[in-house]
Every structure is written in C-alpha cells, then in structure tokens.
C-alpha cells in the first residue's frame, strides 16, 4: 500500500478538508515566522500577524486531524500492528512526534531567554504537529480498514468453500 493508492480511497470531502487544512497550516507558519523574527529583533510583534498565525496554524491543524481520525472505522492499534502499517504512515507518525518534541524543547529553551517567546512559538509547532498526526492517522486508519476488509472477505470465502465441500459430500 502506497500513500497514493490510499489517497484514492479517501472520500472527496475528507480530501478537501485535509488539503485545505494543510494549506492553512503552511500559511499560518509562513505568517508566524515574521512575527517571531520581529519579536526577536524589536522586542514586540504585530498582534494581527500573531492572531492570524494562530488561527491559520491551529485551525488548519484541527481541520486535518479530525477528518484523519474519522477515516479509520476499525480500532487503530499503532504499536501492536506496527509491522503491518504502510511505510508512509509510519514516517508521518514518527515525523509528527519529532515535530512535537522539537517544539517542546525549543519552547523550553526559548523560555529561559525570554518568557514571552514560547507563547509565540507554540503554534508554529502545534499546527504542523496536528496536521502530520492527522495525515498519519488517516493513512494508518485506511490501511487498517483495508486489512480488515481483506480478512473479512477471506473468512467469507473460506466459509463458502466449507459449505460447498459439505454439499458435495452428501
């Protein structure tokens, strides 16, 4: 299973939310970076940049996360089924956690120099973390759905063969 083959199975509405949310997160980060650099240079930042960065980044992150969670109809077991998950889902899952840990460490280190800086940095990491987690959950959930459907089809075929074998024995 590749990311492209799984992408074809998503509902049209889900694709729209996930792509739109991803674009929104990227816009939020792009708007937030000048706000942070302005704060570092002048000690203050423009409020309109900060609020728009917050809205785009977090709003887009949740716009990806919730449809991504909705994709999986069965129980998704991340660690237990790790060997069965597609590589693209694993990479997205690991990358999302790497972004979260990097953001946490960055905010902790920045807080030592200026207590206001972590508040500016948090959504620059939180939006991408939410978006990557949403994408990973969608890919892993769709792969789990396919595995479940394949196993159910195999069980139906086995039951039909067993019923056919009983009928020929009579």
BELVENDA-V731353 format. One record per run of one state. SS is the DSSP state (a for helix, b for strand, c for the rest). FROM is the first residue (numbers start at 1). LEN is the number of residues. If there is no record, write none. Layout:
SS | FROM | LEN
SS | FROM | LEN
This chain:
c | 1 | 2
a | 3 | 5
c | 8 | 4
a | 12 | 31
c | 43 | 4
a | 47 | 25
c | 72 | 10
a | 82 | 3
c | 85 | 2
a | 87 | 27
c | 114 | 3
a | 117 | 53
c | 170 | 1
